[in-house]
Amino acid sequence: MGIPQVPLLYKRHPSDLIFGERPVENEPANERAGAVSFCDLELKFENARRTAGNFAKTREIDLDWTWSSGDVLSHVKLLPRPLRAGHAYSLETPDWVLLVAPLGSVLPRLTFQYRSDYLRSVGPSAALVAVKSWTANNVLPLLRGVPNEACAKWTVSRIDLAADLAGVALRAEDLERFTTRAAMRREHHAAATGTHLGRRLTGFDFGKRGGGTYARIYDKTEQAHPDAQIREDWANVGYRPADHGAIVWRVEFEVRPGLLRELVREDGSRISGDTSRLLREDLDSIWVYLTSWLCFRTSVGSKRLSRREPEPWWRGLSAIAGFSEEPEGSSRPTRSPSSELDPIAPLKMALSYLAIAAFVNGDSNLSAALSALAFYAESEGGQMKFFELYARAEARRDASRSETKEAVRARAKELSEK
C-alpha cells in the first residue's frame, strides 16, 4: 500500500531542524533552494536519532508511537537504515514495515508492507483499516501541507496471492509443461550435496520480477524456518509428511498495478478503481485469472500444449476460494488495456514513434511521415496485415483468446468479413 507525495512547505538541512527548530522566515531564497527537503515527519525521526546518539547508527530505536497487535502493545521501531534503495527511513512493527521516501521522490511518500501472518490473522480489509487509522492519527499530522486524510490516496503497489500444495511431485523437465503469457521462465536448483549427488530442484519462476505479473513455484519446506508459523498452519489442516510427502510446494503470484489496471469485472468496472472493494470482493477472481495466465498441462493429449487439459491438481488449485472476504463468485475477469479509458494515450505513443521515423528519414514534414507510414503499411500486407496486428493486440489483453499464429489469422479473417 502506498500514499503519494504531498505538497512541500519548506526545505532545510536536517541539522538545522533538530529538536523542533523551524526555518527562518527571512532566510535567503537561494539558501533554501538547494537544501535537503524536510518536513515534520523527518524532523521527528532525526530528533529520535539525535537523542539516541551513536546507538542509532547500528540498532533500531523505539519511537513514542505504539502499535496494537492483538492484545500486545509494542513500540514502533525506527531502523538504523532504510530497507530498500530510494527510501530515506524504515519503520517496523510485528505486523508491517513502513518505508518513507524523501520529499520529491518518484516513489510514494509512504509505503506499507504487511506481514503475511498478520494478513492471515485479520484479513486484508481489516489490516488496511487498522493501518489507515494509525497513519491518520500519527503520520498524516506530520506531513505538512496535508489538511485531512482525504488528501492521502491509498493505492495498491503489490498483491501477493499464494497456495501451498502437498503430494505433488515436480521435476525439472516439467518446466516445459507450463503454458504462460510470460516471456521468461526459469528453473532453480539447490547446490549439489556431494560428488555423486545432482542438484535438487527447488522451483520455477515465470515472468520478470517487478513486472505486472510474476509467478514462482518453490519448495516452501526448504525455505520455512523449523519454528515458522506456517508449519503449524499446515499441521492444523491435516498435513503429515509421512502421508503427503516431505515437500510442500508454494504457488505464489505477485501482482502489480500494471495488471490490476487492465482487469475488468463483469459489471464493466475496473478492479483497480476501488482499493477497499478490491480487497473485499476481487481476490478470488484475480486468483482465477492468474491460474489461467499460468497453467500446468497434462503430458498427454494434443500435440499443441496449449490445447491440452490442465493437470487435475492444477484444476483443483484454480478452484481454491477464500482469498476474498465477500466473494461475489469467482468468475475470471476480462483483461482490457487501461488506455481504453484514455484513447489519446496510444495515439501519443504512435505520434512519438512516427516522429522518430521521420528523423531517421531526414524529413520533418508531418504529411510526408504519414505518407511514408501508409506506404510501409501497404507493403507489409495492407488492411489484412492490420487485421492481424489488431487480433494479436486483442489476444495479448484478453486471456480467453489464443496468441497462436493460427488463432490470430482466424480472428483477422473474421474481422475482414465484418
C-alpha positions as CSV (number, residue, x, y, z in Angstrom):
1,M,0.0,0.0,0.0
2,G,1.3,3.4,-0.8
3,I,0.5,7.1,-0.3
4,P,1.7,9.6,-3.0
5,Q,3.9,12.6,-2.4
6,V,2.4,15.6,-0.7
7,P,3.0,19.4,-1.1
8,L,6.3,20.7,0.3
9,L,6.1,23.7,2.5
10,Y,9.7,24.2,3.4
11,K,13.2,23.0,2.7
12,R,16.1,22.9,5.1
13,H,19.1,20.8,6.0
14,P,18.4,18.2,8.7
15,S,21.0,19.7,11.2
16,D,19.0,22.9,11.2
17,L,15.8,21.2,12.2
18,I,16.8,19.2,15.2
19,F,14.6,19.5,18.3
20,G,11.7,21.4,16.6
21,E,13.5,24.3,15.1
22,R,11.7,25.9,12.2
23,P,13.0,27.6,9.1
24,V,13.9,31.2,9.5
25,E,11.3,33.2,7.6
26,N,13.8,35.8,6.2
27,E,16.3,33.2,5.2
28,P,17.7,34.0,1.7
29,A,15.8,32.1,-1.0
30,N,19.0,30.8,-2.7
31,E,20.0,29.1,0.6
32,R,16.6,27.4,0.8
33,A,16.5,26.3,-2.8
34,G,19.5,23.9,-2.6
35,A,18.7,22.4,0.8
36,V,17.5,18.9,1.6
37,S,13.7,18.6,1.6
38,F,12.3,18.1,5.1
39,C,9.0,18.3,6.9
40,D,7.8,17.4,10.4
41,L,8.0,13.7,9.7
42,E,11.7,13.8,9.0
43,L,12.2,16.1,11.9
44,K,10.7,13.5,14.3
45,F,13.0,10.8,13.1
46,E,16.1,13.0,13.2
47,N,15.2,14.1,16.7
48,A,14.9,10.4,17.8
49,R,18.3,9.6,16.3
50,R,20.0,12.6,17.9
51,T,18.6,11.6,21.3
52,A,19.8,8.0,20.8
53,G,23.3,9.1,19.8
54,N,25.7,6.6,18.3
55,F,23.3,3.8,19.3
56,A,21.0,4.9,16.4
57,K,23.7,4.0,13.8
58,T,23.6,0.3,14.5
59,R,20.4,-0.6,16.3
60,E,16.7,0.1,16.0
61,I,15.1,2.9,18.1
62,D,11.8,2.8,19.9
63,L,9.7,5.8,18.9
64,D,7.0,7.2,21.1
65,W,4.5,5.7,18.6
66,T,2.8,2.4,19.5
67,W,1.0,-0.3,17.6
68,S,-1.5,-2.7,19.0
69,S,-1.1,-6.3,17.7
70,G,-3.9,-8.2,19.2
71,D,-3.6,-7.8,22.9
72,V,0.1,-6.8,22.7
73,L,1.1,-3.1,22.6
74,S,4.5,-2.5,21.1
75,H,6.6,0.5,20.2
76,V,7.1,1.3,16.5
77,K,10.8,0.9,15.8
78,L,12.9,3.2,13.6
79,L,15.5,1.1,11.8
80,P,19.1,2.2,11.5
81,R,19.0,2.3,7.7
82,P,16.3,2.0,5.1
83,L,15.4,-1.5,3.9
84,R,15.1,-0.5,0.2
85,A,17.1,1.7,-2.1
86,G,15.5,5.1,-2.8
87,H,13.9,5.4,0.7
88,A,15.1,7.6,3.5
89,Y,13.6,5.8,6.6
90,S,12.2,2.4,7.5
91,L,9.9,1.7,10.5
92,E,8.9,-1.7,11.8
93,T,6.2,-3.4,13.9
94,P,5.4,-7.1,14.3
95,D,2.7,-6.6,11.7
96,W,4.1,-4.3,9.0
97,V,7.1,-2.3,7.7
98,L,6.7,1.3,6.7
99,L,9.1,2.7,4.0
100,V,9.3,6.5,3.9
101,A,10.6,8.1,0.7
102,P,12.3,11.5,0.5
103,L,10.2,14.5,-0.4
104,G,10.1,15.0,-4.1
105,S,11.0,11.3,-4.9
106,V,9.3,9.5,-7.7
107,L,8.4,6.8,-5.1
108,P,5.2,7.0,-3.0
109,R,5.8,9.1,0.2
110,L,4.7,6.2,2.4
111,T,4.7,2.5,1.5
112,F,3.4,-0.1,3.9
113,Q,4.3,-3.8,3.5
114,Y,2.1,-6.1,5.6
115,R,3.5,-9.3,7.1
116,S,1.8,-12.5,5.8
117,D,1.0,-13.8,9.3
118,Y,-0.8,-10.5,10.1
119,L,-2.9,-10.7,6.9
120,R,-3.8,-14.3,7.5
121,S,-4.9,-13.5,11.1
122,V,-7.1,-10.4,10.5
123,G,-7.7,-10.3,6.7
124,P,-6.6,-7.7,4.2
125,S,-9.5,-5.3,4.7
126,A,-9.2,-5.2,8.4
127,A,-5.4,-4.7,8.0
128,L,-6.0,-1.8,5.7
129,V,-8.5,-0.1,8.1
130,A,-6.2,-0.5,11.1
131,V,-3.1,0.9,9.3
132,K,-5.1,3.8,7.8
133,S,-6.4,4.7,11.2
134,W,-2.9,4.5,12.7
135,T,-1.5,6.6,9.9
136,A,-4.2,9.2,10.2
137,N,-3.5,9.6,14.0
138,N,0.2,9.6,13.9
139,V,1.8,10.2,10.5
140,L,-0.5,12.5,8.5
141,P,-0.4,15.3,11.0
142,L,3.3,15.5,10.4
143,L,3.1,15.6,6.6
144,R,2.9,19.4,6.3
145,G,0.5,20.6,3.7
146,V,-2.0,17.8,4.1
147,P,-5.1,19.2,5.8
148,N,-7.0,16.0,6.2
149,E,-7.0,12.3,5.3
150,A,-8.9,12.9,2.1
151,C,-5.6,14.2,0.6
152,A,-3.9,10.8,1.2
153,K,-4.9,8.5,-1.6
154,W,-4.2,4.8,-0.7
155,T,-3.2,2.7,-3.6
156,V,-2.1,-0.9,-4.1
157,S,1.5,-1.3,-5.0
158,R,1.6,-5.1,-5.0
159,I,-0.6,-8.0,-4.1
160,D,0.8,-11.5,-3.3
161,L,-1.6,-14.5,-3.6
162,A,-0.3,-18.0,-2.8
163,A,-1.4,-21.5,-2.1
164,D,0.5,-24.5,-0.7
165,L,0.4,-28.0,-2.2
166,A,1.5,-31.3,-0.8
167,G,1.6,-34.7,-2.5
168,V,2.7,-33.2,-5.9
169,A,5.9,-34.4,-7.5
170,L,7.7,-31.8,-9.7
171,R,10.7,-32.4,-11.9
172,A,13.0,-30.0,-13.8
173,E,11.6,-31.2,-17.1
174,D,8.1,-30.2,-16.0
175,L,9.0,-26.6,-16.8
176,E,8.1,-27.2,-20.4
177,R,4.6,-28.4,-19.5
178,F,3.6,-24.9,-18.2
179,T,1.7,-22.6,-20.6
180,T,2.0,-18.9,-19.7
181,R,1.9,-15.4,-21.2
182,A,5.3,-14.7,-19.5
183,A,8.2,-14.4,-21.9
184,M,10.7,-15.6,-19.3
185,R,10.8,-18.9,-17.4
186,R,13.5,-20.5,-15.2
187,E,14.1,-23.5,-13.0
188,H,16.1,-23.3,-9.8
189,H,18.1,-26.0,-8.0
190,A,19.8,-26.4,-4.7
191,A,23.6,-26.8,-4.7
192,A,24.8,-30.4,-5.0
193,T,25.4,-32.1,-1.7
194,G,28.2,-34.4,-2.8
195,T,30.2,-35.6,-5.8
196,H,27.7,-38.4,-6.5
197,L,24.5,-36.3,-6.0
198,G,23.0,-34.0,-8.5
199,R,21.4,-30.7,-7.8
200,R,17.8,-30.9,-6.3
201,L,15.0,-28.9,-8.0
202,T,13.7,-26.2,-5.7
203,G,11.3,-24.5,-8.0
204,F,10.4,-22.4,-11.1
205,D,9.6,-18.8,-11.8
206,F,7.8,-17.1,-14.6
207,G,7.9,-13.5,-15.8
208,K,10.1,-10.7,-14.7
209,R,10.0,-9.7,-11.0
210,G,8.7,-6.2,-10.8
211,G,6.5,-6.5,-13.9
212,G,2.8,-6.6,-14.0
213,T,2.6,-10.3,-13.2
214,Y,5.3,-12.6,-11.8
215,A,4.8,-16.2,-10.6
216,R,7.0,-18.7,-8.8
217,I,6.6,-22.2,-7.6
218,Y,9.1,-23.2,-4.9
219,D,9.9,-25.6,-2.1
220,K,8.4,-23.9,0.9
221,T,9.6,-26.6,3.3
222,E,13.2,-25.7,2.2
223,Q,12.6,-22.0,3.0
224,A,10.4,-22.1,6.1
225,H,12.2,-22.0,9.5
226,P,11.6,-25.1,11.7
227,D,9.7,-22.9,14.1
228,A,7.8,-20.9,11.4
229,Q,4.1,-20.4,12.0
230,I,3.3,-21.8,8.6
231,R,4.4,-25.3,9.7
232,E,1.8,-25.2,12.5
233,D,-0.8,-24.0,10.0
234,W,0.0,-27.0,7.7
235,A,-0.4,-29.4,10.6
236,N,-3.7,-27.8,11.6
237,V,-5.2,-28.5,8.2
238,G,-4.1,-32.2,8.3
239,Y,-0.7,-32.2,6.6
240,R,1.5,-35.1,7.6
241,P,4.9,-35.5,5.9
242,A,4.7,-39.3,6.2
243,D,1.4,-39.4,4.4
244,H,1.6,-36.5,2.0
245,G,5.4,-36.3,1.2
246,A,8.2,-34.3,2.6
247,I,7.9,-31.3,0.2
248,V,5.2,-28.6,0.3
249,W,5.3,-26.6,-2.9
250,R,4.1,-23.0,-2.8
251,V,2.5,-21.5,-5.9
252,E,2.8,-17.7,-5.5
253,F,1.8,-14.8,-7.7
254,E,2.9,-11.2,-7.4
255,V,0.5,-8.7,-9.0
256,R,1.3,-5.1,-9.6
257,P,-0.9,-2.1,-10.7
258,G,0.1,-2.7,-14.3
259,L,-2.1,-5.8,-14.4
260,L,-4.8,-4.5,-12.0
261,R,-5.5,-1.5,-14.2
262,E,-6.3,-3.9,-17.1
263,L,-8.7,-6.3,-15.2
264,V,-12.4,-5.6,-15.7
265,R,-15.2,-7.0,-13.6
266,E,-18.4,-8.5,-15.1
267,D,-20.2,-5.2,-14.3
268,G,-17.7,-3.3,-16.5
269,S,-15.8,-1.6,-13.7
270,R,-12.1,-1.7,-13.3
271,I,-10.7,-3.7,-10.5
272,S,-8.1,-1.1,-9.7
273,G,-10.7,1.6,-9.2
274,D,-11.7,0.9,-5.6
275,T,-9.0,-0.4,-3.3
276,S,-11.4,-1.4,-0.5
277,R,-13.7,-3.3,-2.9
278,L,-10.7,-5.0,-4.5
279,L,-9.6,-6.4,-1.1
280,R,-13.2,-7.4,-0.1
281,E,-14.5,-8.9,-3.3
282,D,-12.0,-9.4,-6.1
283,L,-9.1,-11.5,-4.8
284,D,-10.8,-14.8,-5.7
285,S,-11.4,-13.6,-9.2
286,I,-7.8,-12.4,-9.6
287,W,-6.7,-15.9,-8.5
288,V,-8.9,-17.5,-11.2
289,Y,-7.3,-15.2,-13.8
290,L,-3.7,-15.9,-12.5
291,T,-4.2,-19.7,-12.6
292,S,-5.2,-19.4,-16.3
293,W,-2.3,-17.0,-17.0
294,L,-0.1,-19.8,-15.8
295,C,-1.3,-23.4,-16.3
296,F,0.3,-26.8,-15.8
297,R,-0.8,-29.1,-18.6
298,T,-1.1,-32.9,-18.8
299,S,1.6,-34.9,-20.5
300,V,-0.8,-36.5,-23.0
301,G,-3.3,-35.2,-25.5
302,S,-2.9,-32.7,-28.3
303,K,0.5,-32.1,-29.8
304,R,-0.2,-28.4,-29.2
305,L,0.5,-27.9,-25.5
306,S,-2.0,-25.1,-25.1
307,R,-4.8,-27.4,-26.2
308,R,-4.2,-30.0,-23.5
309,E,-6.3,-30.2,-20.3
310,P,-4.8,-28.8,-17.1
311,E,-3.5,-31.4,-14.7
312,P,-6.2,-32.4,-12.2
313,W,-4.3,-30.9,-9.3
314,W,-3.8,-27.6,-11.1
315,R,-7.6,-27.5,-11.9
316,G,-8.2,-28.0,-8.2
317,L,-5.7,-25.3,-7.4
318,S,-7.6,-22.9,-9.7
319,A,-10.8,-23.6,-7.9
320,I,-9.5,-22.5,-4.5
321,A,-11.6,-19.8,-2.9
322,G,-11.3,-17.9,0.3
323,F,-9.0,-15.0,-0.6
324,S,-11.9,-12.6,-0.9
325,E,-13.8,-11.7,2.3
326,E,-17.1,-11.0,0.4
327,P,-16.9,-13.1,-2.7
328,E,-19.4,-12.4,-5.5
329,G,-18.4,-15.6,-7.3
330,S,-15.0,-16.5,-8.7
331,S,-15.6,-15.7,-12.4
332,R,-12.4,-14.8,-14.3
333,P,-12.2,-11.0,-15.0
334,T,-11.5,-9.9,-18.6
335,R,-8.3,-8.2,-19.5
336,S,-8.7,-4.9,-21.3
337,P,-6.0,-2.2,-21.8
338,S,-6.5,0.7,-19.4
339,S,-5.8,3.0,-22.3
340,E,-9.4,2.4,-23.3
341,L,-10.2,4.9,-20.6
342,D,-7.9,7.4,-22.3
343,P,-7.8,6.6,-26.1
344,I,-5.4,9.5,-26.6
345,A,-2.6,7.7,-24.8
346,P,-1.7,5.2,-27.5
347,L,-2.0,7.9,-30.1
348,K,0.6,10.0,-28.3
349,M,2.9,7.0,-28.3
350,A,2.3,6.3,-32.0
351,L,2.9,10.0,-32.9
352,S,6.2,9.9,-30.9
353,Y,7.4,6.8,-32.9
354,L,6.3,8.5,-36.1
355,A,8.5,11.5,-35.2
356,I,11.5,9.1,-34.7
357,A,10.9,7.5,-38.0
358,A,10.7,11.0,-39.7
359,F,14.0,11.9,-38.0
360,V,15.7,8.7,-39.3
361,N,14.4,9.5,-42.8
362,G,15.5,13.1,-42.5
363,D,12.2,14.7,-43.3
364,S,10.4,16.7,-40.6
365,N,7.2,17.2,-42.6
366,L,4.1,15.5,-41.0
367,S,2.4,14.8,-44.3
368,A,5.5,13.1,-45.7
369,A,5.8,11.0,-42.5
370,L,2.1,9.9,-42.7
371,S,2.6,9.1,-46.4
372,A,5.7,7.0,-45.6
373,L,3.7,5.1,-42.9
374,A,0.9,4.4,-45.3
375,F,3.3,3.2,-48.0
376,Y,5.0,0.9,-45.5
377,A,1.7,-0.5,-44.2
378,E,0.6,-1.4,-47.8
379,S,4.0,-3.0,-48.5
380,E,3.6,-5.2,-45.4
381,G,0.2,-6.5,-46.3
382,G,-2.2,-3.6,-46.1
383,Q,-5.5,-3.9,-44.4
384,M,-5.2,-7.7,-43.9
385,K,-1.9,-7.2,-42.1
386,F,-3.5,-4.6,-39.9
387,F,-6.3,-7.0,-39.0
388,E,-3.6,-9.5,-37.8
389,L,-1.9,-6.8,-35.7
390,Y,-5.2,-5.9,-34.2
391,A,-6.0,-9.6,-33.5
392,R,-2.6,-10.1,-31.8
393,A,-3.1,-7.0,-29.6
394,E,-6.5,-8.2,-28.7
395,A,-5.2,-11.6,-27.7
396,R,-2.5,-10.2,-25.6
397,R,-5.0,-8.4,-23.4
398,D,-7.8,-11.0,-23.3
399,A,-6.8,-14.3,-21.7
400,S,-9.7,-16.0,-23.4
401,R,-8.1,-15.6,-26.8
402,S,-5.1,-17.5,-28.1
403,E,-1.9,-15.8,-29.4
404,T,-1.0,-18.7,-31.8
405,K,-0.5,-17.8,-35.4
406,E,-3.5,-19.9,-36.5
407,A,-5.8,-18.2,-33.9
408,V,-4.6,-14.7,-34.9
409,R,-5.1,-15.5,-38.6
410,A,-8.6,-16.9,-38.0
411,R,-9.5,-13.8,-36.0
412,A,-8.1,-11.5,-38.7
413,K,-10.2,-13.3,-41.3
414,E,-13.3,-12.9,-39.0
415,L,-12.6,-9.1,-38.8
416,S,-12.2,-8.8,-42.6
417,E,-15.6,-10.4,-43.1
418,K,-17.4,-7.9,-40.9
